[in-house]
């Protein structure tokens, strides 16, 4: 009895896998490259315009900055995440933006 149950289990798994593989292989649609939007942002924004400095004072950009140690001057910076000011001392952003913890955040005014 046990060998028969084992055979049915293995047979069922094999048939199910073959059905899934054949469905994937027969799909004529091109594969989606998720998250790889190649269009320019100017094409995706319709009827918009650049916001002036200070128009949205609660919206900020988090910068990946290369800083000189001696004078704390920024040598270069690249925005990598957005955030929102929720008070005069607190910023709200996504967790993945600060995954390295508080030690990776420099205070700024």
FIFIVEX-637712 format. One record per residue: residue number from 1; residue in one letter; x, z, y of N, C-alpha, C, O in turn. Coordinates in nm, 4 decimals, decimal comma. Atoms other than C-alpha are relative to their C-alpha. Layout:
N
<NUM 'A' <X Z Y> <X Z Y> <X Z Y> <X Z Y>>
...
This chain:
109
<1 'X' <0,0818 0,0000 -0,1196> <0,0000 0,0000 0,0000> <0,0866 0,0000 0,1266> <0,0582 -0,0741 0,2207>>
<2 'X' <-0,0868 -0,0078 -0,1170> <0,2773 0,0894 0,2463> <0,0675 -0,1336 0,0309> <0,0713 -0,1723 0,1477>>
<3 'X' <-0,0591 0,1307 -0,0320> <0,4578 -0,2480 0,2094> <-0,1017 -0,0977 0,0595> <-0,0665 -0,1781 0,1457>>
<4 'X' <0,1025 0,0898 -0,0532> <0,1286 -0,4294 0,2775> <-0,0279 0,0314 0,1471> <-0,0431 -0,0597 0,2285>>
<5 'X' <0,0235 -0,0392 -0,1392> <0,0708 -0,2311 0,5971> <0,1180 -0,0422 0,0869> <0,0993 -0,0926 0,1977>>
<6 'X' <-0,1206 0,0393 -0,0743> <0,4300 -0,2922 0,7081> <0,0003 -0,1510 0,0244> <0,0315 -0,1964 0,1345>>
<7 'X' <0,0044 0,1452 -0,0127> <0,3906 -0,6664 0,6414> <-0,1009 -0,0415 0,1068> <-0,0712 -0,1266 0,1907>>
<8 'X' <0,1021 0,0348 -0,0981> <0,0681 -0,6827 0,8435> <0,0455 0,0341 0,1421> <0,0197 -0,0419 0,2355>>
<9 'X' <-0,0494 -0,0396 -0,1318> <0,2301 -0,4958 1,1338> <0,1028 -0,1007 0,0515> <0,0927 -0,1478 0,1647>>
<10 'X' <-0,1048 0,0940 -0,0403> <0,5361 -0,7233 1,1428> <-0,0596 -0,1377 0,0257> <-0,0233 -0,2039 0,1230>>
<11 'X' <0,0638 0,1300 -0,0160> <0,3212 -1,0347 1,0977> <-0,0776 -0,0048 0,1322> <-0,0686 -0,1029 0,2060>>
<12 'X' <0,0789 -0,0057 -0,1231> <0,0891 -0,9287 1,3824> <0,0911 -0,0048 0,1223> <0,0621 -0,0779 0,2169>>
<13 'X' <-0,0928 -0,0010 -0,1125> <0,3817 -0,8569 1,6175> <0,0619 -0,1385 0,0209> <0,0758 -0,1843 0,1343>>
<14 'X' <-0,0623 0,1320 -0,0086> <0,5426 -1,1933 1,5378> <-0,0979 -0,1026 0,0561> <-0,0619 -0,1813 0,1436>>
<15 'X' <0,1014 0,0942 -0,0478> <0,2202 -1,3896 1,5922> <-0,0299 0,0250 0,1477> <-0,0415 -0,0696 0,2256>>
<16 'X' <0,0279 -0,0321 -0,1403> <0,1499 -1,2067 1,9187> <0,1139 -0,0476 0,0895> <0,0892 -0,1008 0,1977>>
<17 'X' <-0,1150 0,0438 -0,0791> <0,5022 -1,2796 2,0437> <0,0034 -0,1518 0,0107> <0,0336 -0,2054 0,1173>>
<18 'X' <0,0024 0,1460 -0,0031> <0,4727 -1,6472 1,9493> <-0,1076 -0,0504 0,0953> <-0,0859 -0,1477 0,1675>>
<19 'X' <0,1068 0,0424 -0,0893> <0,1416 -1,6740 2,1346> <0,0398 0,0189 0,1459> <0,0135 -0,0685 0,2285>>
<20 'X' <-0,0425 -0,0247 -0,1376> <0,2863 -1,5188 2,4512> <0,1059 -0,1007 0,0411> <0,0980 -0,1577 0,1500>>
<21 'X' <-0,1060 0,0953 -0,0326> <0,5977 -1,7378 2,4390> <-0,0552 -0,1405 0,0181> <-0,0130 -0,2119 0,1090>>
<22 'X' <0,0535 0,1353 -0,0117> <0,3950 -2,0545 2,3834> <-0,0829 -0,0144 0,1275> <-0,0853 -0,1221 0,1872>>
<23 'X' <0,0746 0,0063 -0,1252> <0,1694 -1,9687 2,6788> <0,0944 -0,0134 0,1187> <0,0679 -0,0906 0,2108>>
<24 'X' <-0,0960 0,0075 -0,1096> <0,4695 -1,9150 2,9054> <0,0660 -0,1372 0,0062> <0,0853 -0,1916 0,1149>>
<25 'X' <-0,0685 0,1288 0,0036> <0,6386 -2,2370 2,7931> <-0,0914 -0,1156 0,0395> <-0,0439 -0,2166 0,0913>>
<26 'X' <0,0907 0,1115 -0,0272> <0,3252 -2,4506 2,8358> <-0,0533 0,0011 0,1434> <-0,1258 -0,0908 0,1815>>
<27 'X' <0,0479 -0,0075 -0,1376> <0,2572 -2,3429 3,1958> <0,0716 -0,1060 0,0842> <0,1930 -0,0972 0,1021>>
<28 'X' <-0,0645 0,1084 -0,0749> <0,3205 -2,6581 3,4074> <0,0390 0,0391 0,1431> <0,1142 -0,0330 0,2087>>
<29 'X' <-0,0297 -0,0389 -0,1383> <0,3385 -2,4664 3,7369> <0,1466 0,0410 0,0144> <0,2046 0,0964 -0,0790>>
<30 'X' <-0,1386 -0,0435 -0,0218> <0,6838 -2,4084 3,8884> <0,0063 0,1521 0,0085> <-0,0891 0,2173 0,0509>>
<31 'X' <-0,0193 -0,1450 -0,0042> <0,8221 -2,0565 3,8605> <0,0058 0,0469 0,1453> <0,0651 -0,0185 0,2311>>
<32 'X' <0,0006 -0,0586 -0,1338> <0,7657 -1,8390 4,1644> <0,1279 0,0799 0,0215> <0,1643 0,1627 -0,0620>>
<33 'X' <-0,1157 -0,0805 -0,0374> <1,0769 -1,7029 4,3340> <-0,0510 0,1071 0,0956> <-0,0472 0,0903 0,2175>>
<34 'X' <0,0614 -0,1057 -0,0799> <0,9171 -1,3803 4,4526> <0,0981 0,0579 0,1001> <0,2141 0,0830 0,0674>>
<35 'X' <-0,0813 -0,0603 -0,1040> <1,0503 -1,2415 4,7766> <0,1021 -0,0931 0,0619> <0,1842 -0,0493 0,1426>>
<36 'X' <-0,0995 0,0941 -0,0519> <1,2489 -1,5557 4,8547> <-0,0677 -0,1030 0,0891> <-0,0631 -0,2228 0,0608>>
<37 'X' <0,0664 0,0904 -0,0929> <1,0523 -1,7032 5,1433> <0,1060 -0,0699 0,0838> <0,1791 -0,0059 0,1593>>
<38 'X' <-0,1054 0,0749 -0,0660> <1,2711 -1,9771 5,2794> <-0,0427 -0,0558 0,1365> <0,0371 -0,1179 0,2067>>
<39 'X' <0,0445 0,0541 -0,1282> <1,0579 -2,0643 5,5805> <0,0474 0,0897 0,1141> <0,0651 0,2105 0,0983>>
<40 'X' <-0,0443 -0,0721 -0,1187> <1,1688 -1,9645 5,9257> <-0,1113 0,0907 0,0503> <-0,2293 0,0598 0,0335>>
<41 'X' <0,1017 -0,0903 -0,0546> <0,9926 -1,6723 6,0920> <-0,0778 -0,0673 0,1121> <-0,1946 -0,0351 0,1338>>
<42 'X' <0,0694 0,0707 -0,1076> <0,9074 -1,9022 6,3826> <-0,1127 -0,0865 -0,0553> <-0,2116 -0,1106 0,0139>>
<43 'X' <0,1039 0,0808 0,0627> <0,7044 -2,1163 6,1412> <-0,1145 0,0890 -0,0478> <-0,2304 0,0477 -0,0449>>
<44 'X' <0,1018 -0,0888 0,0553> <0,5198 -1,8177 5,9944> <-0,0827 0,0703 0,1072> <-0,1959 0,1099 0,0794>>
<45 'X' <0,0742 -0,0648 -0,1081> <0,4146 -1,6658 6,3297> <-0,0676 -0,1095 0,0814> <-0,0009 -0,1948 0,1400>>
<46 'X' <0,0760 0,1045 -0,0680> <0,1381 -1,8766 6,4822> <-0,0569 0,0560 0,1298> <-0,1267 0,1574 0,1295>>
<47 'X' <0,0556 -0,0401 -0,1285> <0,0561 -1,8474 6,8509> <0,0615 0,1270 0,0574> <0,0080 0,1835 0,1528>>
<48 'X' <-0,0623 -0,1226 -0,0486> <0,2892 -1,5530 6,9017> <0,1085 -0,0268 0,1017> <0,1415 -0,1416 0,1314>>
<49 'X' <-0,1125 0,0106 -0,0927> <0,5647 -1,4835 7,1483> <0,0878 0,1238 -0,0163> <0,0427 0,2263 -0,0675>>
<50 'X' <-0,0918 -0,1125 0,0098> <0,8676 -1,2569 7,1652> <-0,0467 0,1132 0,0903> <-0,0869 0,0911 0,2045>>
<51 'X' <0,0379 -0,1171 -0,0789> <0,7889 -0,9061 7,2816> <0,1148 0,0380 0,0921> <0,2315 0,0325 0,0533>>
<52 'X' <-0,1016 -0,0438 -0,0953> <0,9720 -0,7867 7,5880> <0,0491 0,1406 -0,0315> <-0,0154 0,2157 -0,1047>>
<53 'X' <-0,0581 -0,1318 0,0209> <1,1923 -0,4810 7,5913> <-0,0926 0,1063 0,0594> <-0,1347 0,0958 0,1746>>
<54 'X' <0,0853 -0,1092 -0,0460> <0,9834 -0,1637 7,6172> <-0,1485 -0,0213 -0,0180> <-0,2269 0,0679 0,0143>>
<55 'X' <0,1420 0,0272 0,0192> <0,6507 -0,3286 7,5291> <-0,0574 0,0866 -0,1125> <-0,1712 0,1326 -0,1031>>
<56 'X' <0,0406 -0,0851 0,1114> <0,6299 -0,1346 7,2001> <0,0999 0,1149 -0,0117> <0,1878 0,1108 -0,0978>>
<57 'X' <-0,1018 -0,1054 -0,0035> <0,8199 0,1876 7,2762> <0,0033 0,0877 -0,1247> <0,1001 0,1612 -0,1445>>
<58 'X' <0,0046 -0,0811 0,1214> <0,7166 0,3510 6,9462> <0,0607 -0,0721 -0,1198> <0,0822 -0,0097 -0,2237>>
<59 'X' <-0,0584 0,0774 0,1100> <0,8636 0,0726 6,7277> <0,1507 -0,0087 0,0197> <0,1986 -0,0438 0,1276>>
<60 'X' <-0,1462 0,0056 -0,0091> <1,2340 0,0904 6,6516> <0,0565 -0,0761 -0,1187> <-0,0118 -0,0965 -0,2190>>
<61 'X' <-0,0719 0,0636 0,1098> <1,4853 -0,0902 6,4352> <0,1132 0,0901 -0,0451> <0,1837 0,1482 0,0374>>
<62 'X' <-0,1132 -0,0752 0,0536> <1,7291 0,0867 6,2066> <0,1152 -0,0968 -0,0171> <0,0979 -0,2060 -0,0712>>
<63 'X' <-0,1161 0,0876 0,0014> <2,0769 -0,0583 6,2336> <0,1031 0,0476 -0,0999> <0,1302 0,1671 -0,1118>>
<64 'X' <-0,1162 -0,0262 0,0839> <2,3531 -0,0798 5,9780> <0,1193 -0,0252 0,0909> <0,1538 -0,1402 0,1181>>
<65 'X' <-0,1026 0,0129 -0,1029> <2,6380 -0,0110 6,2187> <0,1379 0,0324 -0,0545> <0,1552 0,1243 -0,1345>>
<66 'X' <-0,1403 -0,0291 0,0275> <3,0131 -0,0265 6,1814> <0,0534 0,0685 0,1253> <0,0570 0,0090 0,2330>>
<67 'X' <-0,0355 -0,0822 -0,1149> <3,1434 0,2501 6,4064> <0,1479 0,0340 -0,0032> <0,2035 0,0647 -0,1087>>
<68 'X' <-0,1374 -0,0486 -0,0124> <3,4926 0,3268 6,5334> <-0,0044 0,1521 -0,0021> <-0,0880 0,2120 0,0656>>
<69 'X' <0,0016 -0,1455 0,0122> <3,5749 0,6879 6,4428> <0,0406 0,0714 0,1285> <-0,0179 0,1741 0,1628>>
<70 'X' <-0,0567 -0,0720 -0,1136> <3,7700 0,7792 6,7553> <-0,0983 0,0163 0,1158> <-0,1137 0,1266 0,1682>>
<71 'X' <0,0872 -0,0081 -0,1170> <3,5185 0,6963 7,0283> <-0,1474 -0,0179 -0,0343> <-0,2316 -0,0210 0,0554>>
<72 'X' <0,1376 0,0215 0,0461> <3,2017 0,6451 6,8206> <-0,0649 -0,1205 0,0668> <-0,1843 -0,1187 0,0970>>
<73 'X' <0,0543 0,1240 -0,0556> <3,1607 0,2969 6,9658> <-0,0410 -0,0910 -0,1144> <0,0271 -0,0995 -0,2165>>
<74 'X' <0,0469 0,0934 0,1019> <2,9621 0,0456 6,7680> <0,0781 -0,1295 0,0124> <0,0825 -0,1909 0,1190>>
<75 'X' <-0,0747 0,1260 0,0021> <3,1769 -0,2508 6,6678> <-0,0929 -0,1162 -0,0302> <-0,0815 -0,2224 0,0311>>
<76 'X' <0,0994 0,1024 0,0334> <2,8926 -0,4504 6,5104> <-0,1185 0,0711 -0,0630> <-0,1030 0,1797 -0,1189>>
<77 'X' <0,1181 -0,0597 0,0621> <2,5395 -0,3785 6,3935> <-0,0923 -0,1099 -0,0496> <-0,0949 -0,2211 0,0032>>
<78 'X' <0,0936 0,0936 0,0616> <2,2779 -0,5471 6,1792> <-0,1290 0,0764 -0,0303> <-0,1239 0,1756 -0,1031>>
<79 'X' <0,1241 -0,0705 0,0329> <1,9088 -0,4422 6,1691> <-0,0340 -0,0182 -0,1477> <-0,0181 -0,1271 -0,2028>>
<80 'X' <0,0357 0,0094 0,1415> <1,7921 -0,3621 5,8162> <-0,1371 0,0577 -0,0313> <-0,1907 0,0303 -0,1387>>
<81 'X' <0,1326 -0,0575 0,0240> <1,4641 -0,1693 5,8491> <-0,0671 0,0285 0,1336> <-0,0016 0,0409 0,2370>>
<82 'X' <0,0757 -0,0408 -0,1169> <1,1909 -0,0902 6,0947> <-0,0466 0,1435 -0,0163> <-0,0436 0,1984 -0,1265>>
<83 'X' <0,0491 -0,1372 0,0030> <1,0527 0,2503 6,1839> <-0,0923 0,0210 0,1192> <-0,1021 -0,0638 0,2079>>
<84 'X' <0,0922 -0,0350 -0,1072> <0,8008 0,4206 6,4104> <0,0323 0,1390 0,0512> <0,0517 0,2319 -0,0272>>
<85 'X' <-0,0183 -0,1325 -0,0592> <0,8572 0,7064 6,6524> <-0,1320 0,0749 -0,0103> <-0,2344 0,0262 0,0375>>
<86 'X' <0,1223 -0,0794 0,0126> <0,6040 0,9782 6,5679> <0,0031 0,1227 0,0906> <-0,0994 0,1883 0,1092>>
<87 'X' <-0,0130 -0,1063 -0,1001> <0,7345 1,2382 6,8140> <0,1297 -0,0241 0,0759> <0,1983 -0,1236 0,0526>>
<88 'X' <-0,1242 0,0180 -0,0745> <1,0216 1,2863 7,0545> <0,1230 0,0317 -0,0843> <0,2356 0,0090 -0,0400>>
<89 'X' <-0,1133 -0,0355 0,0863> <1,2379 1,4060 6,7621> <-0,0090 -0,0569 -0,1412> <0,0829 -0,0365 -0,2205>>
<90 'X' <0,0199 0,0444 0,1377> <1,1001 1,2334 6,4490> <-0,0310 -0,1489 -0,0082> <-0,0996 -0,2059 0,0766>>
<91 'X' <0,0188 0,1417 0,0283> <1,1040 0,8824 6,3065> <-0,0587 -0,0128 -0,1396> <-0,0155 0,0576 -0,2310>>
<92 'X' <0,0601 0,0253 0,1302> <0,8876 0,7559 6,0183> <0,0432 -0,1382 -0,0472> <0,0266 -0,2371 0,0242>>
<93 'X' <-0,0428 0,1274 0,0567> <1,0297 0,4841 5,7925> <-0,0218 0,0040 -0,1507> <-0,0630 0,1067 -0,2047>>
<94 'X' <0,0145 0,0069 0,1455> <1,0202 0,3722 5,4293> <0,1164 0,0717 -0,0677> <0,2276 0,0754 -0,0149>>
<95 'X' <-0,1021 -0,0772 0,0715> <1,2120 0,5777 5,1729> <0,1210 -0,0848 -0,0364> <0,2339 -0,0357 -0,0336>>
<96 'X' <-0,1143 0,0819 0,0409> <1,4252 0,2832 5,0611> <0,0959 -0,0271 0,1160> <0,2094 -0,0693 0,0938>>
<97 'X' <-0,0871 0,0221 -0,1156> <1,5639 0,2576 5,4152> <0,1063 0,1082 0,0142> <0,2101 0,0852 0,0763>>
<98 'X' <-0,0947 -0,1122 -0,0104> <1,7403 0,5941 5,3836> <0,0302 0,0566 -0,1383> <0,0375 0,1782 -0,1560>>
<99 'X' <-0,0196 -0,0434 0,1386> <1,8076 0,6062 5,0095> <0,1276 0,0801 -0,0206> <0,1378 0,1547 -0,1180>>
<100 'X' <-0,1249 -0,0749 0,0147> <2,1583 0,7478 5,0640> <-0,0121 0,1419 0,0523> <0,0834 0,2189 0,0420>>
<101 'X' <0,0224 -0,1359 -0,0461> <2,0102 1,0622 5,2180> <0,0348 0,0201 0,1463> <0,0797 -0,0725 0,2139>>
<102 'X' <-0,0212 -0,0292 -0,1418> <2,0450 1,2337 5,5546> <0,1437 -0,0213 0,0466> <0,1667 -0,0475 0,1647>>
<103 'X' <-0,1396 0,0161 -0,0411> <2,4247 1,2072 5,5522> <0,0293 -0,1420 0,0464> <0,1307 -0,1652 0,1123>>
<104 'X' <-0,0243 0,1386 -0,0413> <2,3921 0,8316 5,6071> <-0,0644 -0,0328 0,1349> <-0,0539 -0,1458 0,1826>>
<105 'X' <0,0717 0,0240 -0,1249> <2,1902 0,8721 5,9280> <0,0770 0,0620 0,1162> <0,1107 0,1804 0,1142>>
<106 'X' <-0,0673 -0,0498 -0,1201> <2,3615 0,9024 6,2645> <-0,1043 0,0274 0,1074> <-0,1939 -0,0545 0,1275>>
<107 'X' <0,0956 -0,0255 -0,1085> <2,1706 1,0675 6,5496> <0,0233 -0,0973 0,1152> <0,1362 -0,1382 0,1420>>
<108 'X' <-0,0105 0,0957 -0,1095> <2,0973 0,8389 6,8408> <-0,1051 0,0342 0,1037> <-0,2103 0,0890 0,0706>>
<109 'X' <0,0998 -0,0249 -0,1049> <1,9199 0,8666 7,1722> <-0,0331 -0,1287 0,0712> <-0,1151 -0,1291 0,1630>>
